[in-house]
Amino acid sequence: MLTPTATVPSYPPGHRVSVLLPVAVGAGYDYRAGDEGLSDGDVVTVPLGPRVVSGVVWGPGSSDLPVERLRTVLARHDCPPFSPEMRRFIDWVAAYTLGSPGAVLKMALSVPAALDPRAKGKALTFVPPDPHQIGPILSDDQQRAADALIAAQGNGFSVTLVDGVTGSGKTEVYFEAIAAALTKGHQVLVLLPEIALSVQGLDRFAARFGAAPAAWHSGLSDGKRRDTWRAVAKGEARVVVGARSALFLPFADLGLIVVDEEHDGAFKQEDGVHYHARDMAVVRAMLGEFPVILATATPSLETLANVQAGRYRRVHLPDRHAGAVMPEIAIVDLRRFPPKRGHWLSPPLILALTETLAVGEQAMLFLNRRGYAPLTLCRACGFRLQCPHCTAWLVEHRGSRPRLMCHHCGHVSPKPKACPGCGADDAFVSCGPGVERIAEEASALFPEARVEIMASDTVAGVGGAADFVQRVTAREVDVLIGTQIVAKGHHFPWLTLVGVIDADLGLEGGDLRAGERTHQLLAQVAGRAGRAERPGRVMLQTFQPDHPVIRALAANDRDGFIAEEAEQRRAAGMPPFGRLAAVIVSGANADRVDTLCRALARAAPDDPGLSVLGPAPAPMALLRGRHRRRFLVKAPRTVALQTALRDWLARVPADGAVRVQIDVDPYSFF
């Protein structure tokens, strides 16, 4: 069934080898090499109980079991072996995240069909991009930045931050580095936070290099995933543009990684192995001894701290490209200019919309809430409709499929006729706005305008995103209303007005990054305005005009805000100036969860360098039917946090019905 590759075996027939399997185990299993012999990195099939599974030869075996009693490797797959660099990377990620190596390997062996070259499917043709194709003329600032990135090629490991205002042409700058890497014969990986929404970026790449890159994201068909995985492993796919999971593709000769929008929270994997793709991209480049580029208009505090410490280089693009200017940002104090009762657009914003539409330009209204209303309650007794599986209110959606939906677990139900609390009929009222409600209000105010919504549940996959972006670019949409996905790299030349409906959303809560994250998001949203020759303006509706985030945005004082934020974090010993880890204990039975938490609390490390907070109910105390408790572990950067966590958890017997998850460097605190 499988054809062995022609390699010189490191392990002769009958030799003991360790095979790492894509299952949540701490180490590989020992097997006996078959008649062909094996080498490190070979992808093989082995028996595991009654099953046959694929794994990777990880090194010599180490068990005490006599070799003649070991089960034999069945076959070697006809695909390139995993390189030493890739195997070191998998081990490094597992050690840092305290995940199992097998769970990390599972992300790299994510397409089992790709291991069999004879699997049926339409073959893809990967046209190599032409690095010598002439790109656009760069400005002086762009050329200096590009020269620095090109000079890093072939000089080992380095990290360079491309720090440029929105619309400054960062993509064209790092395209020059990609061309240099391709000229040297290397493969290139470009990581984007949401690949399905980065249609314009893929088109720009094809225009610059004469061929489209290979795409890698969850929206690909099984056949495309299979063929792309094999093409990457064989070196045929020269450039991959993908979501965070693309970092675990088995590249044959990776020579450059670009992390675009490096600040974006979508790079953090919250399920399974908890890793941050930006940070792991730096690790992969370090292990492979090649450069990595981080690009953004709103750098993360972690990245800026590394720049200030001299670990990362920085190139700066202070101006927009081709003479475009940064938009004017105005604060609308909702205490002075409140909307009409039951409405959400203030008089100053309505006036700006009227002026914008009158001259044939486009406007964007931003609200980071999907659906029609975030809360539905009974006006008779105050009963709130909540998800039965999560600590979350049900979100009302109208449109073509009216329903109540949980955005955490996907639970869907119709709005009840009678209140479950008091039995009152037709007493439910929708509270607060979502994008659907804003669209309803905009359509009523401007009945002649073409109003459309761009949110993750209204734009389906790459095809839907491509169609939507094309229609906005072609000026078939007058008012675009969207959630955070509208902030990610879109370039609409006729969009000159951005209105932020609720600039305060996200500022409060227990998230240590709330201020930083809100500043980044609103700065990116504001950056959609006036990106061509027509000047732009931004209006921030807020009840907190004196909040540091709002003041920094209005004054275009990013650096001042970051300095203040950094000082507060440093004083509190919080990341990036200290270490933090979350330990989440969850299970279907609350009593068993609490019992294990008490045992963990008793066994908590007695180390003056560590602070263990908890256990306490997680902010999302019930998620997908599982009760959740949380410990937070805080430590100075000098403490070996992973070692302390590993020793602590090892002292408490496991409960098979309770899951313990570790999130080193948590980015969300739900």
C-alpha distance (Angstrom), angle and dihedral (degrees) to the residues before:
residue distance angle dihedral
M1 . . .
L2 3.83 . .
T3 3.77 127.5 .
P4 3.80 118.6 -141.4
T5 3.79 118.6 -128.7
A6 3.78 119.8 -117.8
T7 3.81 101.6 -106.8
V8 3.78 131.7 137.3
P9 3.82 103.5 -106.9
S10 3.79 119.5 -123.2
Y11 3.80 89.4 -165.5
P12 3.83 114.6 50.1
P13 3.82 121.1 -142.7
G14 3.79 111.2 -65.3
H15 3.81 93.7 20.2
R16 3.81 120.5 136.8
V17 3.84 113.4 -107.9
S18 3.81 134.5 176.5
V19 3.81 114.2 -128.3
L20 3.79 118.6 -164.3
L21 3.79 111.2 -146.0
P22 3.82 127.1 -157.1
V23 3.79 93.1 -110.9
A24 3.80 130.9 103.6
V25 3.80 97.3 -89.9
G26 3.76 129.9 129.3
A27 3.81 98.4 -127.5
G28 3.77 144.1 3.0
Y29 3.79 127.2 -77.6
D30 3.79 121.8 -118.5
Y31 3.81 119.4 -115.1
R32 3.79 136.6 167.2
A33 3.82 117.6 -107.9
G34 3.79 114.3 -116.3
D35 3.79 129.7 -128.9
E36 3.83 95.0 -69.2
G37 3.80 96.7 52.0
L38 3.81 123.6 -133.3
S39 3.79 143.2 -115.8
D40 3.79 133.4 -150.6
G41 3.80 111.1 -81.4
D42 3.81 96.3 24.5
V43 3.79 112.9 143.5
V44 3.79 107.6 -131.6
T45 3.78 143.6 170.3
V46 3.78 118.6 -123.1
P47 3.80 137.5 173.4
L48 3.80 115.3 -102.3
G49 3.77 110.6 -177.3
P50 3.81 106.0 -54.8
R51 3.83 92.0 -21.9
V52 3.78 134.9 83.2
V53 3.81 113.2 -137.1
S54 3.79 137.6 174.3
G55 3.79 123.0 -118.9
V56 3.79 143.0 152.8
V57 3.81 129.1 -100.8
W58 3.80 102.0 -114.5
G59 3.79 102.2 179.8
P60 3.79 141.8 -67.3
G61 3.78 117.9 -23.5
S62 3.77 120.4 -106.9
S63 3.80 109.5 -172.2
D64 3.80 123.7 118.3
L65 3.78 93.0 -130.3
P66 3.83 111.7 116.4
V67 3.79 109.6 -100.5
E68 3.81 92.3 -124.2
R69 3.80 89.1 62.2
L70 3.81 93.7 54.1
R71 3.77 119.8 102.4
T72 3.81 114.7 -112.1
V73 3.79 126.9 -113.3
L74 3.79 105.3 -108.7
A75 3.81 101.9 -150.2
R76 3.77 145.9 -29.1
H77 3.80 118.8 -114.5
D78 3.77 119.8 -120.7
C79 3.78 95.3 -118.7
P80 3.80 133.4 99.3
P81 3.81 114.5 -78.8
F82 3.79 121.4 -110.3
S83 3.80 107.6 -93.0
P84 3.82 121.8 -120.9
E85 3.82 87.4 -111.5
M86 3.80 91.8 55.0
R87 3.80 92.6 48.2
R88 3.81 91.6 49.2
F89 3.79 88.8 49.2
I90 3.80 92.6 53.4
D91 3.80 91.1 49.1
W92 3.83 91.1 46.8
V93 3.82 93.7 51.1
A94 3.80 91.1 47.8
A95 3.80 92.9 49.9
Y96 3.81 94.1 46.7
T97 3.80 97.2 45.4
L98 3.82 93.8 36.9
G99 3.79 87.6 -125.2
S100 3.77 121.9 136.2
P101 3.83 118.2 -93.9
G102 3.80 88.1 -126.3
A103 3.80 91.8 57.4
V104 3.81 89.9 51.4
L105 3.82 91.1 46.7
K106 3.80 88.3 53.7
M107 3.81 88.5 64.6
A108 3.81 89.7 53.3
L109 3.82 93.3 46.2
S110 3.78 91.4 46.0
V111 3.82 95.5 134.1
P112 3.83 109.4 54.0
A113 3.81 91.4 178.3
A114 3.81 89.6 62.4
L115 3.80 90.1 68.1
D116 3.80 92.0 67.8
P117 3.83 110.2 65.3
R118 3.78 90.8 -163.3
A119 3.82 94.2 59.7
K120 3.78 109.2 130.9
G121 3.77 119.1 -107.9
K122 3.77 143.8 106.3
A123 3.79 109.1 -71.0
L124 3.79 116.4 -122.8
T125 3.78 123.0 -137.9
F126 3.79 114.2 -140.6
V127 3.80 108.5 -156.4
P128 3.81 108.5 -156.0
P129 3.81 113.5 -122.1
D130 3.79 116.1 -115.8
P131 3.82 109.0 -121.9
H132 3.81 91.0 -169.3
Q133 3.78 95.0 60.4
I134 3.79 108.6 117.6
G135 3.79 115.9 -107.7
P136 3.81 129.6 -159.3
I137 3.78 122.2 -65.6
L138 3.79 108.7 -90.6
S139 3.78 126.8 -140.8
D140 3.80 119.0 -116.2
D141 3.83 91.4 -99.0
Q142 3.79 91.5 47.5
Q143 3.80 92.4 48.3
R144 3.81 92.8 50.6
A145 3.79 90.1 50.2
A146 3.81 92.3 46.4
D147 3.81 91.4 49.4
A148 3.81 90.2 54.3
L149 3.81 91.5 50.7
I150 3.80 92.6 46.7
A151 3.81 91.1 49.4
A152 3.81 89.3 57.2
Q153 3.82 91.6 61.3
G154 3.78 111.7 104.2
N155 3.80 93.8 9.6
G156 3.78 99.4 100.2
F157 3.76 128.8 -111.1
S158 3.79 121.4 -4.8
V159 3.79 138.8 144.4
T160 3.80 119.9 -141.6
L161 3.79 125.2 -174.5
V162 3.80 114.4 -147.9
D163 3.79 99.0 -155.1
G164 3.79 109.8 -173.5
V165 3.78 135.6 150.8
T166 3.80 117.3 -107.3
G167 3.80 109.3 -74.9
S168 3.81 94.4 19.3
G169 3.81 94.3 122.5
K170 3.80 100.5 -106.6
T171 3.80 90.7 154.6
E172 3.81 93.1 57.2
V173 3.79 89.2 49.6
Y174 3.78 95.9 53.8
F175 3.82 89.5 42.6
E176 3.81 85.6 69.1
A177 3.81 89.9 56.2
I178 3.79 89.7 48.8
A179 3.81 89.8 52.7
A180 3.82 89.9 51.9
A181 3.81 92.2 50.3
L182 3.81 91.6 48.5
T183 3.79 90.8 49.5
K184 3.81 88.3 57.1
G185 3.81 89.6 52.3
H186 3.81 97.7 -108.2
Q187 3.78 130.9 136.5
V188 3.79 119.8 -118.1
L189 3.79 131.8 -147.9
V190 3.82 121.5 -159.5
L191 3.79 114.0 -169.0
L192 3.80 118.7 -156.7
P193 3.82 124.8 -177.5
E194 3.81 95.5 -126.9
I195 3.79 111.6 15.0
A196 3.82 94.7 -177.6
L197 3.81 89.0 63.3
S198 3.81 97.9 44.0
V199 3.77 96.3 85.6
Q200 3.78 95.5 135.9
G201 3.81 91.3 52.1
L202 3.81 91.9 55.2
D203 3.80 90.8 48.4
R204 3.80 91.5 49.0
F205 3.80 90.6 51.6
A206 3.80 91.5 51.7
A207 3.81 90.9 48.6
R208 3.81 91.8 50.1
F209 3.82 99.3 44.2
G210 3.79 103.1 26.0
A211 3.81 94.0 -119.3
A212 3.77 136.0 65.7
P213 3.80 118.4 -110.2
A214 3.77 121.4 -119.3
A215 3.79 108.8 -93.2
W216 3.79 124.3 -141.5
H217 3.80 122.1 -171.1
S218 3.78 141.9 114.2
G219 3.80 93.4 -88.7
L220 3.82 94.7 67.9
S221 3.78 120.2 109.5
D222 3.80 117.8 -110.1
G223 3.79 90.3 -108.1
K224 3.80 93.9 53.2
R225 3.79 92.0 46.6
R226 3.82 90.4 51.6
D227 3.80 95.2 48.5
T228 3.79 94.2 42.0
W229 3.81 92.4 50.5
R230 3.81 91.1 52.5
A231 3.81 92.8 44.0
V232 3.81 90.6 52.7
A233 3.82 91.9 47.9
K234 3.81 91.7 49.2
G235 3.82 93.8 44.7
E236 3.81 94.0 -115.1
A237 3.81 94.8 118.1
R238 3.79 101.0 68.6
V239 3.81 98.3 -176.7
V240 3.81 127.1 28.2
V241 3.79 122.2 -168.2
G242 3.75 108.8 -167.6
A243 3.76 153.7 139.8
R244 3.80 121.9 -91.2
S245 3.82 94.0 -74.8
A246 3.83 89.5 65.8
L247 3.80 86.8 76.1
F248 3.81 88.3 76.0
L249 3.80 96.9 54.0
P250 3.84 112.0 120.1
F251 3.81 99.2 -114.9
A252 3.79 116.2 -165.4
D253 3.83 95.3 -147.9
L254 3.78 113.0 1.3
G255 3.79 110.7 -176.3
L256 3.82 106.1 163.5
I257 3.81 138.2 24.6
V258 3.80 122.9 -164.9
V259 3.81 118.3 -166.3
D260 3.80 106.6 -163.7
E261 3.83 117.8 -160.7
E262 3.81 87.1 12.6
H263 3.80 91.3 -177.4
D264 3.80 94.4 62.1
G265 3.80 117.3 120.1
A266 3.82 91.2 -144.2
F267 3.81 87.7 79.8
K268 3.83 89.0 71.6
Q269 3.81 114.8 90.9
E270 3.81 107.8 -143.1
D271 3.83 100.0 -178.2
G272 3.79 130.5 60.2
V273 3.81 107.7 -10.1
H274 3.82 106.4 21.8
Y275 3.80 105.2 -140.3
H276 3.80 137.2 146.1
A277 3.80 110.6 -130.7
R278 3.81 93.6 -150.9
D279 3.79 92.7 55.6
M280 3.80 93.9 41.7
A281 3.81 89.7 49.0
V282 3.80 87.7 59.2
V283 3.80 89.3 50.1
R284 3.79 92.8 49.6
A285 3.80 91.0 50.6
M286 3.80 90.5 48.4
L287 3.80 91.8 52.0
G288 3.81 91.4 46.2
E289 3.82 93.1 42.8
F290 3.80 96.0 -128.7
P291 3.84 133.9 116.8
V292 3.78 129.0 -86.7
I293 3.82 125.4 -159.4
L294 3.81 123.9 -152.0
A295 3.81 114.0 -163.3
T296 3.79 129.1 -171.7
A297 3.79 146.1 124.6
T298 3.80 90.9 -135.3
P299 3.82 109.4 41.3
S300 3.78 119.4 -156.7
L301 3.77 118.2 -109.9
E302 3.83 88.4 -117.1
T303 3.80 92.0 57.7
L304 3.80 94.0 45.1
A305 3.80 90.2 50.1
N306 3.80 89.1 54.8
V307 3.82 90.2 49.3
Q308 3.80 91.4 50.9
A309 3.82 90.5 48.0
G310 3.82 90.5 53.5
R311 3.80 95.0 -115.6
Y312 3.81 93.0 112.3
R313 3.79 130.0 40.6
R314 3.81 122.0 -134.4
V315 3.79 134.1 -150.0
H316 3.78 118.3 -172.0
L317 3.81 132.6 -145.6
P318 3.81 104.5 -173.2
D319 3.81 99.3 174.1
R320 3.77 137.9 54.5
H321 3.77 117.1 -106.0
A322 3.83 125.3 -99.4
G323 3.79 96.0 13.2
A324 3.80 97.9 -59.6
V325 3.79 114.1 146.2
M326 3.78 131.5 -141.2
P327 3.81 114.0 -96.5
E328 3.78 122.8 -101.2
I329 3.83 109.8 -110.5
A330 3.82 119.3 -149.3
I331 3.80 128.5 -174.6
V332 3.80 118.1 -134.5
D333 3.81 107.9 -157.6
L334 3.81 103.5 -148.2
R335 3.81 90.0 -159.4
R336 3.80 88.8 65.4
F337 3.80 99.6 31.3
P338 3.80 106.2 32.3
P339 3.82 120.7 176.6
K340 3.79 118.8 -113.9
R341 3.78 114.3 -80.5
G342 3.80 109.3 -76.2
H343 3.82 92.1 15.1
W344 3.81 133.0 98.4
L345 3.81 107.9 -158.1
S346 3.81 114.8 89.3
P347 3.83 121.5 -137.3
P348 3.85 93.6 -108.2
L349 3.81 90.9 52.8
I350 3.81 92.4 46.6
L351 3.81 89.2 52.1
A352 3.82 91.2 50.0
L353 3.82 90.4 49.5
T354 3.81 90.3 50.5
E355 3.80 91.7 51.6
T356 3.80 93.7 45.5
L357 3.80 95.5 49.7
A358 3.81 91.7 44.3
V359 3.83 91.2 63.9
G360 3.82 94.2 45.0
E361 3.80 97.5 -105.5
Q362 3.80 128.2 132.8
A363 3.79 130.7 -111.1
M364 3.79 134.4 -158.5
L365 3.79 125.6 -152.7
F366 3.79 113.1 -162.1
L367 3.80 127.0 -156.7
N368 3.78 121.0 153.7
R369 3.80 94.9 -142.6
R370 3.79 124.2 97.1
G371 3.79 123.1 -147.0
Y372 3.80 130.9 23.9
A373 3.82 102.7 -67.0
P374 3.82 132.5 0.6
L375 3.81 94.5 -142.6
T376 3.80 136.9 34.5
L377 3.81 118.9 -167.9
C378 3.78 140.2 170.2
R379 3.79 112.3 -103.9
A380 3.82 89.6 -154.5
C381 3.83 101.1 55.1
G382 3.81 106.5 1.9
F383 3.82 95.2 -113.7
R384 3.83 110.4 164.2
L385 3.77 122.9 -148.4
Q386 3.80 106.8 -122.3
C387 3.80 133.8 -179.5
P388 3.82 110.5 -99.1
H389 3.83 90.6 -142.0
C390 3.83 102.8 40.3
T391 3.78 141.4 40.3
A392 3.79 90.4 -110.4
W393 3.78 139.5 104.0
L394 3.77 117.6 -112.7
V395 3.81 113.0 -107.7
E396 3.78 117.4 -134.1
H397 3.79 116.4 -129.2
R398 3.79 122.1 -172.9
G399 3.80 123.4 170.5
S400 3.79 117.6 94.3
R401 3.85 93.5 -24.9
P402 3.83 110.9 41.6
R403 3.80 109.2 -159.2
L404 3.78 147.1 131.0
M405 3.80 113.1 -110.9
C406 3.80 139.9 -175.1
H407 3.80 109.5 -138.0
H408 3.81 91.1 -157.7
C409 3.81 104.1 54.1
G410 3.81 102.7 11.1
H411 3.82 95.8 -116.7
V412 3.82 110.2 163.3
S413 3.79 129.1 -167.0
P414 3.81 137.7 158.4
K415 3.79 119.3 -105.8
P416 3.83 105.9 -93.9
K417 3.79 118.5 -117.4
A418 3.80 93.4 -139.4
C419 3.80 128.1 38.2
P420 3.84 111.8 -104.8
G421 3.79 88.5 -146.4
C422 3.80 103.7 52.5
G423 3.80 105.3 1.2
A424 3.80 94.6 -119.1
D425 3.79 114.2 156.1
D426 3.82 121.9 -127.0
A427 3.80 91.2 -4.3
F428 3.79 99.3 129.0
V429 3.79 118.4 113.6
S430 3.82 128.8 -169.9
C431 3.81 112.8 -121.5
G432 3.78 124.9 -157.9
P433 3.79 129.9 -3.7
G434 3.78 134.4 -75.7
V435 3.80 124.7 -178.9
E436 3.81 91.7 -87.3
R437 3.80 90.7 58.3
I438 3.80 91.8 47.9
A439 3.81 89.3 50.8
E440 3.81 89.6 51.2
E441 3.81 91.3 52.7
A442 3.82 93.8 45.2
S443 3.80 91.6 49.9
A444 3.81 90.9 50.8
L445 3.81 91.7 49.8
F446 3.83 95.0 44.1
P447 3.81 107.2 27.2
E448 3.81 92.6 171.4
A449 3.80 93.9 53.4
R450 3.78 122.0 96.9
V451 3.81 103.5 -124.0
E452 3.81 121.5 -171.2
I453 3.81 136.9 171.0
M454 3.80 125.5 -130.9
A455 3.81 111.2 -165.1
S456 3.78 135.0 131.9
D457 3.81 91.7 -97.7
T458 3.82 95.2 47.8
V459 3.82 99.5 45.4
A460 3.79 111.0 60.8
G461 3.81 116.0 -153.1
V462 3.78 129.8 -57.4
G463 3.79 94.7 -41.6
G464 3.79 94.2 51.3
A465 3.80 92.0 45.8
A466 3.81 91.7 49.0
D467 3.79 91.9 51.4
F468 3.79 93.0 47.1
V469 3.81 94.2 48.1
Q470 3.81 90.5 47.6
R471 3.79 92.0 52.6
V472 3.80 93.3 48.7
T473 3.81 90.8 47.5
A474 3.82 90.0 49.0
R475 3.85 88.8 53.1
E476 3.79 93.6 -115.0
V477 3.83 88.5 131.8
D478 3.82 122.6 60.4
V479 3.80 101.7 -178.7
L480 3.79 118.8 29.7
I481 3.79 115.2 -163.9
G482 3.77 115.8 -169.0
T483 3.77 153.1 155.2
Q484 3.81 125.9 -128.3
I485 3.81 93.2 -57.2
V486 3.82 89.6 75.5
A487 3.81 89.0 63.7
K488 3.80 96.3 62.8
G489 3.77 111.0 99.2
H490 3.80 101.6 -60.1
H491 3.80 117.1 153.2
F492 3.81 115.6 -156.4
P493 3.84 110.0 169.5
W494 3.82 95.2 -161.1
L495 3.80 96.3 47.8
T496 3.80 106.0 105.8
L497 3.81 105.6 153.0
V498 3.80 128.4 59.8
G499 3.79 119.5 -177.5
V500 3.80 118.7 -169.4
I501 3.80 107.2 -154.6
D502 3.81 97.7 -162.9
A503 3.79 112.8 15.1
D504 3.82 89.4 172.2
L505 3.80 93.7 63.2
G506 3.80 108.4 114.2
L507 3.81 97.0 16.8
E508 3.79 95.9 104.0
G509 3.80 133.4 57.5
G510 3.78 137.7 67.6
D511 3.81 96.8 -64.9
L512 3.79 109.6 119.1
R513 3.82 89.4 -151.7
A514 3.83 95.4 49.9
G515 3.80 94.9 109.5
E516 3.79 95.0 41.7
R517 3.80 92.8 46.2
T518 3.82 93.4 48.4
H519 3.80 91.9 48.4
Q520 3.80 91.1 50.6
L521 3.79 94.0 47.3
L522 3.81 96.0 47.1
A523 3.80 92.2 43.9
Q524 3.80 89.5 52.9
V525 3.81 91.6 46.9
A526 3.80 90.9 48.7
G527 3.79 88.5 50.9
R528 3.81 91.1 67.4
A529 3.83 90.2 72.6
G530 3.80 123.8 90.7
R531 3.80 99.1 -2.6
A532 3.82 94.1 152.7
E533 3.80 133.2 39.3
R534 3.83 94.7 -55.3
P535 3.83 111.6 84.3
G536 3.77 118.2 -120.9
R537 3.77 136.8 -142.7
V538 3.78 133.6 -161.5
M539 3.81 128.2 -155.2
L540 3.81 119.8 -161.0
Q541 3.80 114.3 -160.5
T542 3.81 107.7 -153.5
F543 3.79 144.9 156.3
Q544 3.83 89.1 -155.3
P545 3.82 107.0 56.5
D546 3.81 90.7 159.6
H547 3.81 95.8 54.0
P548 3.84 110.3 122.0
V549 3.82 91.9 -120.9
I550 3.81 93.3 51.9
R551 3.80 93.0 44.6
A552 3.81 91.9 49.1
L553 3.81 92.2 50.7
A554 3.81 93.3 48.6
A555 3.80 92.1 47.7
N556 3.83 93.7 42.8
D557 3.80 86.2 -126.2
R558 3.78 103.0 145.2
D559 3.78 94.4 149.6
G560 3.79 92.8 51.5
F561 3.79 91.6 50.8
I562 3.82 92.1 47.7
A563 3.82 91.5 49.6
E564 3.81 91.0 52.1
E565 3.80 92.2 45.6
A566 3.80 91.2 48.2
E567 3.80 92.4 51.2
Q568 3.81 91.4 52.6
R569 3.81 91.6 49.4
R570 3.79 92.5 46.3
A571 3.80 91.8 51.2
A572 3.81 90.6 50.7
G573 3.81 94.4 44.2
M574 3.79 90.2 -121.3
P575 3.83 127.2 147.2
P576 2.94 131.9 -37.0
F577 3.82 86.4 26.7
G578 3.80 94.4 41.4
R579 3.79 138.3 22.2
L580 3.78 126.5 -100.9
A581 3.79 133.6 -177.1
A582 3.78 132.1 177.6
V583 3.80 122.5 -146.5
I584 3.81 110.7 -161.1
V585 3.80 118.0 -165.3
S586 3.80 114.3 -167.3
G587 3.77 141.3 166.7
A588 3.79 144.8 145.8
N589 3.82 91.3 -105.7
A590 3.82 112.9 64.2
D591 3.80 94.1 -161.0
R592 3.80 93.1 55.4
V593 3.81 90.2 47.2
D594 3.80 91.0 52.2
T595 3.82 91.9 46.2
L596 3.80 91.7 55.6
C597 3.80 90.7 44.6
R598 3.81 90.9 55.0
A599 3.80 89.8 50.9
L600 3.80 90.6 50.0
A601 3.79 91.3 48.5
R602 3.83 91.2 52.9
A603 3.81 90.5 49.6
A604 3.81 95.5 45.1
P605 3.82 112.5 136.3
D606 3.79 115.1 -92.1
D607 3.77 94.9 -143.4
P608 3.82 121.4 136.9
G609 3.79 88.6 -145.6
L610 3.80 93.1 59.4
S611 3.78 129.9 67.7
V612 3.81 115.7 -162.0
L613 3.81 112.7 -165.4
G614 3.78 118.9 -168.4
P615 2.86 157.9 -45.0
A616 3.79 94.2 -125.1
P617 3.79 132.8 147.5
A618 3.78 108.7 -83.2
P619 3.82 114.1 -115.9
M620 3.82 85.1 -108.1
A621 3.81 92.5 46.9
L622 3.80 93.3 173.4
L623 3.80 119.3 36.1
R624 3.79 124.9 170.3
G625 3.79 89.5 -17.7
R626 3.81 95.2 -51.9
H627 3.81 122.8 117.7
R628 3.80 110.9 -131.6
R629 3.80 133.2 -155.5
R630 3.78 125.3 179.3
F631 3.79 139.3 -149.8
L632 3.80 120.1 -168.7
V633 3.79 117.1 -154.7
K634 3.79 117.4 -161.5
A635 3.81 124.9 -170.6
P636 3.80 142.0 158.9
R637 3.80 116.0 -98.0
T638 3.81 89.3 -108.1
V639 3.83 92.2 66.0
A640 3.81 119.8 93.1
L641 3.78 92.4 -124.9
Q642 3.80 97.3 179.4
T643 3.81 92.1 53.3
A644 3.78 91.9 50.2
L645 3.81 92.1 48.8
R646 3.78 93.2 47.0
D647 3.81 92.8 50.1
W648 3.80 92.4 46.5
L649 3.79 96.5 51.2
A650 3.80 92.0 44.2
R651 3.82 89.9 62.1
V652 3.83 93.1 63.3
P653 3.83 121.3 70.4
A654 3.79 112.3 -120.4
D655 3.79 123.9 -115.0
G656 3.78 111.4 -144.5
A657 3.80 91.5 -146.8
V658 3.81 94.3 53.4
R659 3.78 124.9 68.8
V660 3.81 122.8 -146.9
Q661 3.81 114.7 -161.9
I662 3.78 125.6 -175.0
D663 3.78 122.5 -152.6
V664 3.79 112.0 -170.7
D665 3.82 110.1 -162.6
P666 3.84 95.0 8.9
Y667 3.80 116.6 -151.6
S668 3.78 98.8 -173.1
F669 3.77 128.8 38.0
F670 3.79 104.2 -157.4
